Amino acid sequence: MAKCDRCGEQESMPYQCRLCGGTYCSKHRLPENHDCPGLENWNDPGGVFDSGFDDSVDQTGRAGSSGLADKVPVDTGPGGFFGYFRGNVAFTLLALMWLTFLLQYLVAPALGFPAYSQQWFDLFTINTHEPLAVWTWVTSVFAHGGFGHIVLNSIVLYFFGPVVEKRIGSAKLVGLFVAAGALAGLAQVGAALLTHPAWYGEPLTGATGSAVLGASGAIAALMGVLTVLNPNLRIYLYFVLPMPLWLATLLFAGYSIFVSSVGGIGAGGVAQLAHLAGLGIGLLYGAKLKREGERAPRQLKFGGGGPGGPGGPGRRRGP
């Protein structure tokens, strides 16, 4: 027996929607009967879909008379190369994380920027030396502080990312991921500068400075969105331990708050404040989606130590 995501009726032979992945009874099995968010993607008589990245695409599936598509025509239809990225942006973000990881530890050192040098920090992290370097607001989200750090974040993004993408669309997922990650890092570094204003503009050393990198803040935002949409969503921590998502989120937030109160916002080399900032952004955005009628699945399996894990969203230097 399965429960209909729309009306809650128990159904012995449930239907799964091919657009949104939800489970429905016979009455609500059709996409138009459960207000399927995927209908917006498939309402395209021309057969060429709006990629979600170009607002100039009109109802016929052709680019309008203005916008980037006039200069660089892109076929996002099912037969084109870029059609693969339709609905798979979460995996694209995952690939960008690993590409950035290779740039950090292979390409940059080969070009004369050793890992954890000042130049390296200024390229890949939001830090107290150059907090207004705008490019780092993006690069820091995809960069990571080590192999274990990126593996744990990758596991959680692999499972949470596609679920959120199905509900809000590819373009909004990218916006949420990058914006939440950047704001989480800025919150961490901003707090460090408020408590240590002398760090501003000073090179990062073992005694001074703070730097943040990693996707943990962004992933915590995805966790917050799903927590609001379906707090009783069942997850399997380490693929074994079942618990409702609201409990996992509460434990995650409680741990970050406790550690911060004892050892500071960067206790254990983990940017605890960035975790909490990302989670807060996700909870607020999830509340907005809930008011608009978004839904989430009933069960999800994932592994890893939760968003961030050891290393948090970034390496923190200094006390």
KEVEX-745972 format. One record per residue: x, y, z negated of N, C-alpha, C, O in turn; residue in one letter. Coordinates in steps of 0.001 Angstrom, whole numbers, padded with zeros to 6 digits, always signed. Layout:
REM KEVEX-745972
XYZXYZXYZXYZa
...
This chain:
REM KEVEX-745972
+000840-001199+000000+000000+000000+000000+000880+001257+000000+001897+001321-000690m
+000477+002220+000766+001187+003495+000809+000180+004622+000616-001013+004455+000870a
+000669+005755+000171-000187+006889-000112-000084+007917+001008+001013+008282+001429k
-001220+008375+001479-001247+009377+002542-000685+010697+002013-001111+011191+000969c
+000275+011259+002745+000884+012514+002323-000085+013688+002402+000160+014734+001799d
-001180+013526+003138-002128+014621+003322-003243+014616+002283-003498+015630+001633r
-003913+013456+002126-005071+013409+001231-004843+012555-000009-005655+012591-000933c
-003756+011788-000049-003464+010968-001211-004149+009621-001221-004006+008871-002187g
-004894+009287-000169-005606+008013-000117-004637+006854+000070-003682+006949+000841e
-004893+005754-000645-004087+004554-000510-004412+003870+000815-005582+003652+001129q
-003397+003534+001583-003579+002960+002907-002755+001680+003026-001537+001700+002847e
-003433+000557+003331-002724-000718+003461-001915-000811+004751-000904-001510+004810s
-002371-000096+005788-001641-000080+007058-001383+001385+007441-002065+001943+008300m
-000390+001992+006792-000156+003423+006995+000453+003713+008370+001036+002846+009021p
+000290+004952+008771+000874+005429+010016+002004+006398+009676+001892+007205+008753y
+003086+006304+010434+004195+007235+010238+004272+008168+011442+004358+007723+012587q
+004241+009459+011164+004282+010448+012229+005672+010492+012854+006675+010592+012147c
+005728+010417+014175+007019+010432+014860+007639+011823+014921+008814+011964+015261r
+006860+012851+014596+007391+014212+014634+007990+014642+013308+009097+015181+013272l
+007263+014406+012202+007735+014874+010897+008167+013756+009968+008769+014019+008927c
+007865+012482+010334+008284+011368+009500+007399+011093+008318+007709+010208+007521g
+006281+011831+008166+005389+011631+007027+004541+010373+007167+004433+009803+008253g
+003938+009945+006054+003076+008766+006018+001628+009209+005854+001322+010018+004978t
+000719+008673+006706-000656+009158+006710-001650+008010+006892-001312+006943+007405y
-002881+008261+006458-003976+007318+006662-004490+007457+008093-004023+008309+008849c
-005457+006610+008458-005978+006643+009821-006648+007971+010146-006627+008418+011293s
-007240+008600+009139-007928+009872+009365-006960+010999+009690-007290+011899+010463k
-005766+010954+009104-004809+012039+009275-003575+011622+010060-002547+012295+009984h
-003649+010528+010812-002467+010025+011496-002031+010920+012656-000840+011000+012955r
-002975+011592+013313-002619+012457+014430-001938+013730+013918-002339+014268+012886l
-000922+014216+014623-000193+015416+014171-001101+016606+013907-000890+017355+012954p
-002127+016782+014765-003004+017944+014567-003910+017791+013362-004477+018775+012887e
-004058+016560+012853-004917+016333+011694-004186+016510+010366-004826+016595+009317n
-002866+016565+010398-002146+016833+009146-001256+018069+009258-000275+018216+008530h
-001617+018943+010175-000891+020209+010352+000604+019973+010461+001403+020618+009781d
+000964+019047+011320+002359+018631+011457+003244+019804+011881+002961+020458+012885c
+004313+020074+011126+005214+021169+011525+005894+020895+012855+006359+021822+013518p
+005956+019614+013254+006588+019277+014516+005805+019713+015729+006342+019746+016837g
+004519+020054+015533+003715+020509+016663+004283+021778+017287+004163+021995+018493l
+004898+022607+016461+005470+023837+016984+006591+023540+017969+006819+024305+018907e
+007297+022419+017755+008393+022063+018645+007900+021442+019944+008557+021556+020979n
+006737+020782+019892+006276+020022+021049+005226+020756+021867+004798+020250+022904w
+004802+021932+021429+003831+022704+022189+004545+023430+023317+004710+024650+023287n
+004970+022648+024325+005821+023181+025372+005467+022523+026693+006086+021525+027062d
+004485+023053+027420+004051+022414+028659+005131+022351+029709+005039+021521+030614p
+006154+023186+029638+007204+023173+030635+008193+022053+030443+008956+021738+031356g
+008196+021444+029273+009083+020328+029019+010479+020717+028590+011324+019844+028391g
+010744+021998+028441+012042+022461+027966+011801+023186+026659+011048+024158+026605v
+012432+022717+025624+012084+023160+024284+012931+024323+023814+014098+024458+024179f
+012316+025154+023000+013039+026240+022344+014022+025627+021371+013633+024844+020505d
+015280+025970+021500+016316+025363+020666+016245+025829+019234+016850+025212+018357s
+015512+026921+018967+015491+027473+017615+016592+028496+017420+016631+029173+016392g
+017490+028620+018391+018583+029581+018278+018372+030786+019178+019127+031754+019087f
+017350+030755+020059+017151+031833+021012+015682+032227+021036+014851+031517+021603d
+015365+033350+020425+013975+033780+020341+013424+034244+021679+012230+034529+021781d
+014271+034328+022722+013795+034798+024006+013123+033710+024816+012610+033991+025899s
+013106+032470+024331+012452+031387+025055+010950+031555+024934+010427+031677+023826v
+010240+031565+026073+008800+031807+026040+008036+030496+026076+008632+029420+026024d
+006721+030588+026163+005863+029417+026065+006022+028456+027228+005625+027296+027112q
+006586+028892+028339+006763+027989+029472+008069+027234+029397+008356+026387+030242t
+008861+027541+028385+010118+026837+028221+011260+027496+028959+012365+026955+028971g
+011038+028651+029577+012087+029345+030290+012500+030587+029504+011703+031172+028770r
+013745+030969+029672+014232+032148+028972+013524+033382+029476+013212+033497+030662a
+013270+034309+028560+012644+035565+028925+013611+036450+029687+014716+036033+030036g
+013193+037643+029932+013988+038532+030759+015085+039230+029998+015865+039990+030573s
+015149+038972+028691+016203+039594+027901+016758+038583+026930+016128+037563+026651s
+017958+038873+026407+018553+037978+025423+019737+037233+025995+020077+037361+027171g
+020355+036451+025127+021568+035729+025472+021353+034731+026598+022266+034473+027382l
+020137+034159+026684+019890+033128+027682+020028+033660+029100+020285+032881+030018a
+019865+034975+029307+020045+035543+030632+021494+035419+031089+021773+035232+032273d
+022401+035525+030139+023820+035496+030473+024382+034079+030439+025213+033714+031270k
+023921+033281+029471+024400+031907+029346+023195+030990+029275+022726+030683+028180v
+022675+030537+030430+021500+029659+030414+021812+028340+029732+022812+027696+030048p
+020967+027936+028805+021170+026707+028044+019928+025850+028145+018832+026290+027798v
+020093+024636+028615+018984+023695+028704+018926+022884+027422+019786+022041+027166d
+017899+023149+026615+017746+022396+025374+016689+021310+025501+016192+020799+024497t
+016351+020962+026721+015370+019903+026946+015935+018541+026626+017136+018415+026386g
+015096+017508+026617+015540+016179+026224+016595+015586+027144+017307+014664+026744p
+016716+016102+028386+017706+015555+029301+019026+016284+029264+020003+015811+029845g
+019086+017438+028590+020301+018228+028558+021201+017865+027389+020772+017244+026417g
+022474+018272+027510+023435+017973+026454+023015+018593+025129+023096+017946+024085f
+022562+019854+025170+022214+020542+023933+020898+020041+023345+020530+020413+022231f
+020197+019205+024087+018991+018611+023532+019288+017731+022339+018422+017520+021491g
+020517+017207+022263+020877+016357+021128+020818+017128+019823+020466+016570+018784y
+021160+018407+019871+021232+019194+018639+019855+019590+018127+019719+020092+017011f
+018833+019361+018948+017478+019673+018527+017052+018700+017437+016919+017501+017684r
+016844+019210+016251+016466+018358+015132+017625+017650+014468+017416+016861+013545g
+018863+017914+014920+020040+017263+014339+021064+018274+013837+022248+017957+013726n
+020618+019476+013539+021551+020514+013120+022203+020168+011775+023337+020576+011524v
+021512+019431+010919+022110+019036+009638+023391+018243+009874+024377+018415+009158a
+023370+017375+010881+024564+016591+011189+025626+017449+011865+026821+017182+011736f
+025194+018472+012581+026148+019409+013171+026882+020173+012076+028094+020376+012159t
+026146+020596+011052+026781+021261+009911+027777+020336+009230+028848+020765+008801l
+027416+019071+009136+028308+018083+008540+029587+017955+009358+030685+017891+008804l
+029438+017917+010683+030608+017818+011555+031493+019052+011434+032718+018941+011462a
+030874+020238+011297+031640+021470+011148+032436+021476+009845+033534+022029+009792l
+031890+020869+008800+032624+020757+007547+033919+019974+007741+034979+020378+007263m
+033819+018847+008450+035008+018009+008650+035982+018652+009629+037194+018500+009485w
+035465+019367+010622+036353+020079+011533+037128+021158+010783+038330+021326+010990l
+036439+021880+009918+037110+022902+009114+038134+022272+008185+039199+022844+007951t
+037818+021098+007655+038749+020382+006775+040057+020088+007521+041143+020240+006960f
+039947+019667+008788+041144+019403+009591+041917+020687+009854+043148+020691+009842l
+041194+021777+010090+041861+023061+010285+042617+023481+009027+043717+024027+009107l
+042019+023220+007870+042651+023615+006610+043964+022902+006361+044967+023527+006015q
+043952+021584+006542+045073+020781+006053+045994+020238+007151+047030+019646+006848y
+045627+020434+008415+046499+020013+009509+046911+021189+010392+048101+021442+010584l
+045925+021904+010926+046215+022964+011879+046853+024176+011203+047891+024658+011656v
+046249+024670+010131+046778+025868+009466+048217+025679+008989+049051+026545+009255a
+048547+024585+008296+049950+024394+007893+050898+024330+009087+052026+024818+009012p
+050441+023722+010200+051293+023637+011386+051549+025006+011996+052562+025211+012665a
+050631+025949+011765+050779+027300+012288+051482+028241+011316+051606+029438+011577l
+051941+027692+010195+052687+028502+009243+051887+029038+008082+052322+029963+007396g
+050695+028454+007850+049873+028856+006706+049714+027652+005779+048698+026960+005849f
+050691+027386+004915+050634+026203+004040+049383+026203+003169+048887+027256+002769p
+048888+025013+002886+047709+024883+002028+047961+025538+000680+049005+025330+000063a
+046997+026329+000231+047003+027023-001050+048002+028183-001107+048318+028682-002187y
+048500+028610+000067+049271+029851+000114+048290+031014+000139+047091+030810+000329s
+048789+032230-000052+047888+033388-000061+047188+033551+001286+046000+033871+001340q
+047936+033329+002385+047319+033444+003709+046226+032394+003895+045188+032671+004496q
+046460+031207+003386+045484+030117+003483+044211+030474+002714+043100+030275+003205w
+044388+030997+001516+043227+031423+000721+042447+032523+001437+041217+032527+001406f
+043143+033448+002076+042475+034555+002755+041762+034115+004023+040902+034837+004529d
+042102+032949+004543+041428+032409+005719+040192+031595+005358+039167+031684+006035l
+040286+030804+004294+039276+029781+004042+038460+029965+002768+037555+029169+002519f
+038739+030972+001958+038017+031113+000690+037518+032534+000480+038094+033495+000990t
+036441+032646-000278+036068+033938-000850+036908+034088-002102+036849+033232-002985i
+037686+035148-002203+038594+035258-003348+038708+036697-003816+038290+037627-003127n
+039276+036862-004990+039379+038182-005606+040408+039065-004916+040413+040280-005118t
+041277+038478-004107+042270+039268-003382+041629+040013-002216+041920+041189-001995h
+040747+039325-001459+040067+039922-000309+038577+039553-000325+038110+038863+000582e
+037831+039994-001329+036418+039574-001416+035545+040131-000297+034469+039590-000040p
+035974+041194+000373+035168+041808+001418+035573+041349+002816+035127+041924+003808l
+036408+040324+002902+036745+039745+004198+035539+038927+004664+035351+037789+004233a
+034725+039514+005546+033417+038958+005864+033509+037552+006457+032642+036719+006195v
+034539+037278+007248+034621+035949+007857+034716+034839+006817+034267+033718+007056w
+035303+035155+005659+035421+034119+004627+034080+033784+003998+033932+032728+003382t
+033102+034667+004143+031774+034366+003620+031186+033155+004352+030338+032447+003809w
+031642+032922+005585+031189+031772+006358+032181+030618+006265+031789+029482+005994v
+033459+030902+006487+034448+029816+006479+034505+029114+005129+034746+027909+005061t
+034282+029874+004046+034361+029268+002715+033273+028231+002490+033449+027315+001687s
+032137+028364+003197+031043+027408+003032+031420+026055+003610+030999+025018+003098v
+032221+026062+004687+032570+024818+005365+033921+024262+004909+034199+023080+005114f
+034750+025087+004302+036045+024629+003805+035875+023906+002470+034902+024137+001752a
+036832+023026+002138+036754+022264+000890+038121+022135+000224+039165+022281+000858h
+038074+021859-001066+039291+021838-001855+040011+020514-001912+041003+020398-002631g
+039561+019514-001190+040219+018215-001194+039317+017151-000607+038147+017402-000318g
+039870+015955-000432+039128+014878+000214+037905+014464-000605+036818+014298-000053f
+038075+014299-001907+036949+013905-002751+035836+014935-002738+034656+014586-002749g
+036213+016200-002714+035239+017295-002702+034364+017223-001460+033139+017300-001558h
+034981+017075-000290+034206+017071+000949+033397+015786+001099+032302+015812+001662i
+033919+014662+000604+033178+013399+000705+031883+013467-000103+030829+013064+000388v
+031948+013968-001325+030754+014056-002165+029727+015008-001566+028533+014709-001552l
+030188+016154-001070+029252+017091-000451+028663+016517+000829+027497+016757+001141n
+029463+015761+001570+028975+015167+002816+027870+014158+002555+026893+014098+003301s
+028015+013372+001511+027010+012360+001185+025661+013012+000907+024633+012577+001425i
+025672+014057+000088+024411+014702-000280+023813+015444+000920+022600+015403+001123v
+024647+016117+001712+024142+016805+002895+023560+015813+003896+022557+016107+004547l
+024179+014646+004024+023718+013636+004974+022277+013213+004677+021503+012958+005599y
+021920+013138+003404+020581+012686+003038+019594+013831+002855+018438+013716+003262f
+020026+014929+002253+019118+016045+002014+018898+016885+003267+017779+017327+003528f
+019955+017109+004044+019889+018012+005176+018798+017693+006184+017986+018569+006481g
+018741+016470+006728+017708+016159+007725+016289+016291+007184+015378+016668+007921p
+016095+015983+005905+014764+016085+005316+014301+017537+005298+013164+017836+005665v
+015186+018439+004869+014834+019852+004842+014650+020385+006263+013756+021191+006521v
+015500+019930+007175+015406+020404+008562+014068+020068+009192+013514+020871+009943e
+013544+018888+008894+012253+018490+009452+011134+019407+008981+010142+019594+009686k
+011290+019978+007790+010224+020795+007219+010306+022258+007622+009277+022914+007780r
+011525+022779+007793+011656+024221+008031+012215+024546+009409+012211+025710+009808i
+012691+023559+010140+013252+023799+011461+014756+024005+011420+015332+024315+010377g
+015375+023828+012576+016833+023870+012659+017400+025249+012361+018362+025374+011603s
+016813+026284+012953+017347+027632+012770+017276+028070+011312+018224+028660+010794a
+016153+027783+010645+016010+028172+009239+016950+027376+008348+017436+027890+007341k
+017209+026123+008714+018157+025336+007928+019545+025957+007986+020215+026084+006961l
+019979+026344+009183+021289+026975+009322+021340+028268+008510+022314+028528+007804v
+020285+029075+008614+020250+030325+007864+020326+030105+006368+021078+030784+005670g
+019534+029141+005868+019538+028846+004442+020892+028327+004002+021420+028758+002976l
+021458+027408+004763+022727+026783+004399+023847+027813+004302+024567+027861+003304f
+023994+028637+005342+025085+029605+005371+024847+030733+004367+025759+031124+003639v
+023617+031256+004332+023328+032374+003434+023457+031964+001966+024064+032679+001168a
+022885+030813+001617+022957+030363+000225+024403+030055-000167+024834+030393-001269a
+025149+029416+000735+026541+029111+000436+027368+030360+000234+028171+030434-000696g
+027175+031358+001112+027928+032602+001000+027556+033373-000264+028434+033861-000975a
+026265+033481-000541+025823+034216-001733+026277+033532-003017+026606+034197-003999l
+026295+032195-003004+026762+031468-004186+028237+031760-004443+028641+031995-005582a
+029042+031743-003375+030458+032053-003531+030695+033482-003967+031555+033742-004808g
+029938+034416-003402+030078+035826-003782+029673+036048-005234+030260+036877-005928l
+028671+035306-005689+028246+035431-007089+029371+034991-008026+029625+035631-009046a
+030039+033897-007671+031128+033389-008496+032290+034374-008545+032788+034706-009621q
+032721+034840-007369+033858+035764-007312+033479+037123-007900+034296+037763-008563v
+032240+037566-007661+031793+038828-008229+031814+038808-009748+032216+039779-010388g
+031374+037685-010323+031398+037562-011784+032826+037553-012303+033115+038128-013352a
+033725+036895-011561+035132+036871-011967+035721+038276-011963+036492+038628-012856a
+035365+039079-010969+035886+040446-010911+035290+041340-011994+035952+042254-012486l
+034038+041075-012363+033437+041865-013439+034153+041613-014763+034313+042524-015575l
+034576+040386-014969+035262+040057-016226+036768+040318-016144+037424+040508-017168t
+037316+040326-014915+038749+040593-014732+038938+041578-013581+039424+041179-012523h
+038574+042839-013747+038664+043806-012644+040079+043993-012108+040255+044402-010960p
+041070+043704-012908+042457+043867-012461+042831+042854-011386+043845+043023-010709a
+042035+041813-011218+042331+040801-010198+042076+041308-008788+042605+040743-007830w
+041281+042355-008639+040922+042827-007300+042167+043265-006535+042929+044116-006994y
+042357+042671-005364+043478+043039-004506+044799+042413-004890+045784+042566-004167g
+044847+041707-006017+046084+041077-006457+046218+039680-005843+045226+038966-005704e
+047435+039294-005478+047642+037945-004942+047230+036886-005956+047334+037090-007166p
+046761+035755-005443+046356+034669-006319+047591+033915-006802+048410+033467-005999l
+047712+033783-008094+048811+033031-008692+048225+032067-009707+047006+031956-009837t
+049075+031385-010409+048597+030455-011427+047939+031153-012592+047197+030528-013350g
+048203+032472-012753+047679+033185-013918+046558+034148-013561+045748+034494-014421a
+046498+034583-012320+045484+035566-011934+044764+035132-010666+045296+034371-009859t
+043564+035622-010511+042821+035411-009279+041828+034273-009347+041973+033337-010134g
+040818+034374-008505+039787+033346-008412+039412+033181-006953+039263+034166-006230s
+039258+031925-006510+038893+031636-005124+037836+030540-005100+037869+029611-005907a
+036900+030661-004165+035802+029706-004073+035696+029181-002644+035791+029947-001685v
+035500+027884-002512+035258+027288-001211+034430+026029-001388+034445+025415-002455l
+033713+025645-000352+032927+024420-000406+031450+024653-000151+030943+025765-000304g
+030770+023585+000239+029356+023639+000595+028435+023350-000584+027224+023230-000400a
+028979+023236-001779+028153+022838-002914+027026+023814-003213+025914+023396-003534s
+027302+025118-003110+026252+026096-003345+025141+025967-002330+023963+026061-002673g
+025518+025750-001060+024523+025576-000003+023705+024312-000217+022489+024314-000025a
+024372+023231-000614+023677+021959-000822+022784+022037-002055+021712+021434-002086i
+023222+022775-003069+022366+022975-004238+021090+023706-003833+020029+023474-004414a
+021188+024592-002837+019995+025290-002345+019030+024310-001685+017819+024413-001881a
+019550+023361-000905+018698+022345-000294+018016+021512-001375+016841+021165-001258l
+018763+021199-002420+018212+020445-003536+017083+021227-004204+016060+020654-004581m
+017275+022538-004347+016242+023368-004960+014982+023422-004122+013877+023386-004664g
+015131+023508-002796+013972+023538-001910+013149+022270-002074+011931+022343-002235v
+013791+021117-002037+013067+019854-002154+012464+019674-003543+011404+019064-003684l
+013123+020194-004557+012593+020072-005916+011260+020792-006046+010352+020301-006715t
+011137+021950-005412+009881+022700-005476+008813+022031-004620+007658+021930-005034v
+009193+021574-003430+008211+020982-002526+007655+019668-003071+006470+019378-002907l
+008495+018888-003709+008031+017621-004274+008887+017251-005485+009848+016494-005346n
+008557+017766-006662+009374+017504-007849+009429+016036-008224+010388+015606-008865p
+008426+015252-007842+008403+013833-008182+009021+012949-007104+008908+011724-007165n
+009664+013556-006131+010371+012800-005102+011347+011833-005761+012179+012242-006571l
+011248+010567-005420+012115+009562-006029+013429+009480-005273+013448+009294-004057r
+014518+009621-005996+015838+009495-005401+016559+008326-006053+016215+007908-007159i
+017552+007807-005364+018346+006687-005875+019794+007145-005979+020545+007111-005004y
+020167+007569-007170+021517+008042-007411+022476+006868-007306+022263+005820-007915l
+023547+007057-006519+024499+005982-006238+023817+004780-005589+024315+003657-005663y
+022669+005029-004951+021894+003993-004277+021318+002962-005245+020804+001933-004806f
+021392+003214-006539+020963+002220-007536+020014+002822-008564+018949+002261-008824v
+020384+003947-009147+019657+004506-010286+018498+005375-009813+018729+006457-009273l
+017239+004924-010003+016089+005726-009561+015724+006794-010582+015802+006570-011790p
+015332+007940-010085+014850+009011-010955+014097+010033-010106+014370+010157-008912m
+013157+010766-010700+012479+011832-009947+013437+012985-009686+014342+013244-010479p
+013236+013660-008591+014152+014735-008221+014175+015852-009258+015224+016449-009496l
+013021+016144-009884+012999+017229-010863+013951+016935-012027+014565+017848-012578w
+014070+015649-012397+014960+015287-013492+016418+015435-013069+017244+015936-013832l
+016730+014995-011847+018099+015142-011348+018491+016611-011270+019617+016977-011608a
+017564+017451-010824+017834+018885-010733+018010+019495-012115+018889+020331-012322t
+017179+019081-013055+017279+019587-014424+018612+019195-015054+019253+020009-015718l
+019026+017954-014846+020311+017503-015388+021470+018263-014755+022423+018647-015433l
+021375+018472-013448+022417+019194-012730+022539+020627-013250+023641+021104-013524f
+021392+021312-013383+021407+022686-013872+021840+022744-015332+022627+023607-015720a
+021321+021817-016140+021669+021801-017557+023158+021591-017783+023765+022220-018649g
+023738+020689-016984+025179+020435-017107+025977+021686-016759+026912+022043-017475y
+025614+022358-015657+026347+023559-015241+026229+024666-016279+027201+025365-016567s
+025035+024821-016838+024840+025853-017858+025647+025535-019111+026289+026416-019682i
+025612+024273-019540+026335+023878-020751+027843+024071-020588+028502+024649-021453f
+028379+023581-019467+029820+023691-019241+030240+025152-019135+031301+025531-019631v
+029416+025970-018492+029734+027393-018366+029746+028084-019718+030591+028939-019983s
+028800+027708-020575+028721+028342-021894+029895+027960-022774+030278+028712-023670s
+030470+026784-022520+031580+026311-023340+032929+026756-022780+033784+027258-023509v
+033104+026563-021467+034411+026818-020870+034463+027953-019876+035518+028188-019286g
+033376+028668-019663+033379+029767-018703+032798+029337-017364+032543+028155-017136g
+032591+030320-016475+031916+030050-015213+032747+029199-014262+032230+028698-013263i
+034031+029032-014564+034885+028197-013714+035480+027042-014475+036571+026578-014144g
+034788+026570-015486+035305+025498-016335+035602+024251-015524+034813+023839-014674a
+036753+023660-015804+037134+022424-015137+037505+022597-013685+037531+021622-012934g
+037798+023840-013265+038114+024089-011870+036913+024029-010968+037066+023954-009748g
+035705+024058-011532+034460+023993-010777+033738+025329-010895+033602+025877-011989v
+033276+025849-009757+032563+027129-009754+031119+026912-010199+030211+026823-009372a
+030918+026829-011504+029607+026503-012062+028555+027550-011718+027403+027211-011444q
+028949+028823-011732+027980+029875-011428+027505+029780-009980+026343+030064-009687l
+028393+029384-009081+028009+029214-007679+026991+028092-007538+026061+028198-006738a
+027155+027019-008304+026156+025945-008320+024785+026492-008687+023791+026243-008005h
+024759+027238-009775+023484+027749-010278+022887+028786-009343+021669+028833-009169l
+023730+029620-008735+023234+030622-007797+022614+029948-006575+021538+030342-006127a
+023291+028935-006036+022751+028219-004891+021441+027531-005221+020499+027568-004430g
+021377+026902-006387+020152+026237-006814+019015+027235-006972+017886+026962-006565l
+019310+028399-007565+018291+029426-007736+017741+029914-006414+016534+030113-006279g
+018621+030111-005424+018177+030535-004098+017253+029484-003490+016224+029815-002902i
+017632+028214-003638+016807+027140-003102+015445+027055-003764+014439+026829-003092g
+015407+027232-005070+014131+027189-005781+013213+028315-005325+012012+028109-005148l
+013774+029498-005135+012965+030636-004682+012449+030404-003262+011292+030691-002956l
+013319+029886-002404+012891+029645-001023+011888+028502-000972+010946+028529-000179y
+012090+027504-001815+011134+026400-001883+009761+026881-002322+008746+026407-001810g
+009716+027824-003271+008436+028383-003712+007740+029108-002560+006519+029037-002420a
+008520+029799-001745+007950+030475-000575+007366+029458+000404+006266+029648+000923k
+008106+028382+000653+007623+027347+001570+006372+026673+001032+005461+026344+001792l
+006328+026468-000273+005170+025804-000865+003927+026648-000699+002841+026117-000464k
+004070+027956-000819+002926+028847-000603+002443+028771+000840+001269+029003+001130r
+003368+028441+001742+003016+028354+003156+002539+026958+003550+002221+026713+004713e
+002490+026041+002578+001923+024732+002829+002892+023685+003295+002461+022677+003855g
+004222+023870+003088+005178+022843+003491+005075+021647+002568+004664+021766+001413e
+005458+020481+003097+005422+019241+002319+006769+018539+002396+007595+018853+003253r
+006984+017591+001500+008226+016822+001494+007905+015341+001358+006798+015000+000941a
+008839+014442+001697+008593+013008+001611+008533+012538+000170+008828+013291-000758p
+008148+011285-000002+007942+010755-001348+009141+010001-001892+009213+009757-003097r
+010082+009625-001041+011205+008825-001512+012445+009144-000706+012360+009379+000500q
+013594+009155-001357+014843+009468-000700+015967+008733-001396+016018+008693-002625l
+016872+008149-000620+018031+007474-001178+019276+008276-000842+019457+008711+000296k
+020123+008467-001825+021385+009131-001550+022408+008706-002579+022062+008170-003632f
+023659+008945-002271+024742+008592-003181+025559+009815-003493+025233+010918-003055g
+026620+009628-004249+027489+010730-004624+027115+011279-005977+026118+010877-006577g
+027931+012205-006452+027744+012753-007780+026888+013972-007832+026994+014761-008771g
+026022+014159-006834+025182+015338-006815+025912+016478-006146+027109+016365-005879g
+025233+017565-005870+025860+018675-005173+027131+019128-005864+027119+019470-007046p
+028204+019128-005136+029464+019626-005679+030329+018523-006195+031392+018255-005635g
+029896+017864-007262+030723+016838-007868+032020+017456-008349+032084+018669-008550g
+033061+016646-008539+034351+017176-008939+034837+018207-007926+034875+017934-006726p
+035197+019354-008395+035685+020395-007506+034639+021452-007220+034968+022546-006764g
+033354+021129-007490+032291+022104-007309+032315+022700-005927+032845+022086-005002g
+031751+023889-005759+031755+024494-004456+033076+025126-004123+033236+025686-003039p
+034031+025053-005031+035301+025641-004680+036328+025508-005760+036020+025251-006924g
+037557+025691-005347+038665+025682-006295+038745+027035-006953+038695+028063-006278r
+038868+027046-008248+038970+028310-008976+040350+028397-009577+040833+027450-010199r
+040971+029521-009393+042296+029732-009962+042207+030779-011062+041393+031701-011008r
+043050+030613-012044+043052+031568-013141+042252+031069-014304+041601+030032-014176g
+042257+031728-015416+041558+031270-016612+040068+031400-016467+039326+031058-017388p
